[in-house]
Amino acid sequence: MAHDFPPFGDPNGGSAHGPSRTAVLAAVEARLLTTFGEPSGRAAVTFLGTDRIEVLRFGPDAEGLVRYATLGMSAAPMADPTAAVADQVRGPRAELVLTIRGGRDAVLRPLATFAATPQVEGLVVAPGGSLDLGTPLWDGAPFTSVLAAEPGGLVEDLELDAPADPVRFLPLLPMTPNEAGWKRVHGAEALQERWLRHGTDLRDPERRGVRLD
């Protein structure tokens, strides 16, 4: 799987203090349920050498929107790539949220794959970065990658007991291969401005790529 996030530092070491995995994930699930209501489905995926990642499905809502949210990525902080030793308490924590009109349940496994990326590939997933699956996000999808957008608009950050960093819920915006290539050259902000200028519905599972000329 391709990516353009910075790599982790050393995964060993760090403080043993801080909120437990169970406590963090219970709080994350409670925040998701408070925001979206009871899930209409859920699935769990475990990759070799990683902790379990769940994906919760919410909706469709009155607008026909289905939201998929990961649960498990935030159990441990992502390491500062400049640190000589990874801190086991401090550091960014995140979960991923994808919104699709009408839903596409085949995206569950790709989302779990993205959420496991910090464990598997040693990455810090942050706003402005992208993750490329290398294959369509679901059968027939025109998208093979996603852009991680700024958090806070859809699900509020979840504060954890100090000294742990808050959990941020990053919206994922599907990109066509051409959009992903253009973003690598011009940056995430430029691509988002282009989407906005053309009134692109990023929740449309069948949308065409935005004009890039």
Helices and strands as residue ranges (DSSP letters): E 2-3, H 21-36, E 41-45, E 53-58, E 65-71, G 73-75, E 93-101, G 105-107, H 108-121, E 130-132, E 145-148, E 167-175, H 177-186, H 188-197
